[in-house]
Amino acid sequence: MSIKIILPTAFIRHTDGQKQLTSQAANLPALITDIDQNFPALSTQIKDETGKLRRFINVYVNDEDIRFLGGETYSFQDGDEVMLIPSIAGGTL
């Protein structure tokens, strides 16, 4: 089984320029562990001090928010496309 991870431009500098990654992870916690082992610089951007995914990182599986698919308990399927998207806020009125 293989999944594809698609990264936004903001994260590419933490993966030696790779825009897409592949993983054999079965679920989100396993994917975070995989990223931690293979791309520690990216890991620090997506994980908090406790090792959990940061609140402002949104995860989409095949364009569906993972929270509506079961969150961390969702089992990835072969060929899934996973996007890690940081929330962006700010601006002026």
N, C-alpha and C positions, 0 to 999 in steps of 0.2 A: 504494500500500500504506500502511496506517495501523495503528499499534498503540496500545493504551490503557495508560497507566501509572497504577497505583493506588498512592496514597501513604498511609502510616499518619499518624495525627494528629501525631506528633512531627515530621514533615517539613513539614506544611502551613504553618507559620509562615515557611518559607523559599521558598514559592511564591505569596506574596500571597493565601493562603487557598484556593488551588486544591487540591482533593482528588484530581483526576484530570487527567492531561496526555495529550496525543496526540503522536505522533512518527512520522516516516517512516524511522526508523533500521532498518538491515538486520540489525544484530547488537548485542551488548552494548557493545563498544567504541564503536560509532557512537552508541548511546543515551547513553553517558556524555559523549561530545562534545556531543551535542545539549543535554543538561542543563547542561553547562558553559557553553554559549553563551547559553542562554535563562534559566537560573536559577542564576547563580553562587553565591548563598548556599546553595542546596541542594547544589551541586557540592562545596563545601568539607566538607559533612557526609558525603558518600558516597565521596569520593576521598581517597587518602593523598597524601603528599608527592611520590610518583613518578607520580601521575596514574592509578594503578590503583584499582579498587574496594576499599574497606576490607574487611579480613577479616571483620568482624562484620556486614556488609551481606549479607543473603540475597536472592537473586533467584529469583522463581518465575514461570514462564510457564504460564498456564492451569492453575494449582495444582500444577505439577510443578517440582521444584528444577532450575534451569538446569544445575547440575553434572551431572545425570544425562541431560541432553539434548545434551551436548557443550560446555557452558560457553561461553566466548567465541566459539567457532566456530559455535554454533547460529545459524541464520538465522531471524529472526522471520518469521512468516507474517501475511498480512493478517488483521486482527481479533484478533490475540493480545492477551491481557491480561497485563501484566507488573506484578508487585508487587515493590517494594523494601522489605524488612523488616529493620530493625535487630535484631540479637540482644540480648536482655536477660538480664543475669546479676546476681547479687548476692544480698543477703539475709543473714540471721543464723540461726544454729543455736540 
